Amino acid sequence: MGKIVFKDISFSYGKNVILKNFSLEVEDGQILCLVGPSGCGKTTLVRCLLGLNKPDTGEIWVGDTCLFSAEKRINVPVERRNIGIVFQDYAVWPHMTVAENVLYPLKKRHVPKDEAFKRAHHALEQVKMVEYANHLPSQLSGGQQQRVAIARALVGDGEVIVMDEPITNLDAKLREQMLLEIREIQRNLGTTIFYITHDQQSALQLCDKMAIMEQDGTLCQLGTDEDIILRPANRFTFEFIGVSNFIPVVAKDGGIGLDVGDGVIPWPEELPAGLDLAAGVELGVRPNDIVFDPESPIKVKVNRCTFLGSEYDYRVTLGTRELRVQQSALDAMQRGTVKAGEVTGVKLVNPRYYPAKKEAQTA
C-alpha cells in the first residue's frame, strides 16, 4: 500500500517555526500535488518524509509502516524508507551511463545482479529510454535526463515516489511532454506520486488532488482541481491558483457599490453573511468570468488585446482600475473580439467576496 499519512507534523529551525501540527493524507495510487508559494514549507515536509529532517512532533506513515513517531521514538533511517525521489536538477551521476545510474540504488542495496538488471531494464522501458542505456548524461537532453531520474526512482520495491519540482528546469514544450509521461507511468504502475511544486498550471494538468499550503505553512484546502478552481476555500486559494481581479466594495445608497477608483458604481448584489464593509471587502472575479456585453452599464476601456492561440488576453480599465479579461477563441469567433481603444460594457459573472487585504485597506 502506498498511502502516505502526515499527522500533526511540526518542524522548526531554532525559533523559526516552519510547520505546525501539519496533517495530510495522500491516497494509495494517487497523484497528489502539494502547491504553495516559495518558502511555505513544501520542501521541508518532503525532507521529513524522506528522513532528512527530524520533525519535532507528529507521525509519518507509508502504508502500514510508521516511518516516524516523536511519541514512540520511531525514526526509520533514510536508506530504509524505500521512497523514490526525483529532484528538480535531475541529480544523475555525470560519469555513469544511463543504465549505471538506474542500477546504482539497487547496487547499494545489494540486490542480486540478474534481478537488478531486470528491474533496471523494466524501469527504462517505462520511460522509453532503453535505447539510451549506454549513453552518458552529457549526451542527453534535459527531458531525457529527467526520464533517467524517474527510472531510477522506479526501480525500488516501494510504492511511493516523491517529485520535488521535477520539470522546472525544462522548456515549456518539454514540461508539457513530461507531465503527460509522468501521468502515463503512474497509470501503468499504480504508483503513489507526491508531487511538490509552486507551478499551479502543472499541478492542475497532472494531479488527482491538490493540497494548497499558505505562506505560513498551514494547509488551507485539499480537493480536486475542480474543487480548487470552482470552490476555493478562502481568498488565498482564489488568488494563488489562477489569475484574479479584485475590486473594493463600499456602501452606496443603502446598498453596495464597486469603488472603481474615480467613483462608485452601483452593484445589485448583497454581501454574504459574515463580511463587514467597515473592515473592508473586495469582490474577486476571474478573467474568464468577465464577459464583454455592449448593453451592460459597467463600462470599460480596452487598453490591450493579445492573441494567445486558444484565447484572447485583454487589459481593460474600469474607472482607474486595470482588470485582466480572458476570452476563449471559440467565444471570440461567435461574438467577435474587442479592439484596443474601444469602450464597451462588461458583465461580472460568478463574483466572490473576501475580506480586503490590510494593504488594500490602507492604500
Protein Blocks (a to p, Z undefined) as FASTA:
>chain_A
ZZdcdehiacdehjbcfbghiacdddehiacdddddehilpmmmmmmmnopaccfbdcdd
ehjbcfbdfklopacdfklnopacddfklopafkbcfklmmmmmmmmnopafklmmmmmm
mmmmmnopmmmmmpcfklpcfklmmmmmmmmmmmpmbfbdcdehkllmpcfklmmmmmmm
mmmmmmmnopacddddfblklmmmmmmbdcdddfkopafbdcdfklmmmmcfblmlmmmn
ocddddddddeehiacddehjaccddfbdcdehiafknopaddddfklcccdfkbmbdcd
dfbdcdehjaccddddehjaccdddddfklmmmnopadehiacddddehiacddddfklm
mZZ
